[in-house]
Amino acid sequence: MVRRTIYVRAKGCGGKMKEYIAYCGLDCESCEARKATVNNDDGLREIVAKKWSDLNGVEITPQMINCTGCRIEGVRTPYCESLCPIRQCALGKGCKTCGNCGDMAGCDKLGAITANNPDALRNLKNTC
């Protein structure tokens, strides 16, 4: 399989943004759920389901681990599709990512991600 990095122009900025950067700035291309989906790897789906179940204190089955990416057309995990408050907020505001939102600096939802993942914040700031 040939992998390619796709860049898209982000709304309201002249920079380019990788299509696989999620609304929150995480890189979906490096996500194990996406890797399991793209490679149809049931063993990795089982590992991810167990890890995410332990982290979140809820049952996540391997069948739920199917995701092409947060902003990519295609399948998403149930959380990413309809439960993620960051994705829902960005979609509601019509933002390509949180980097296009004027409320980004003081957003508690986004802060829960960027406080523990400086790369996510860097991804958002470097693109807009």
Buried (B, 14 or more C-beta within 10 A) or exposed (E): EEEEEEEEEBEEBEEEBBBBBBBBBBBBBEBBBBBBBBEEBEEBBBBBBEBBBEEEEEEBEBEBBBBBBBBBEEEBBEBBEEEBEBBBBBEEEEBBBBBBBEEBEEBEBBEEBBEEBEEBBEBBEBBB
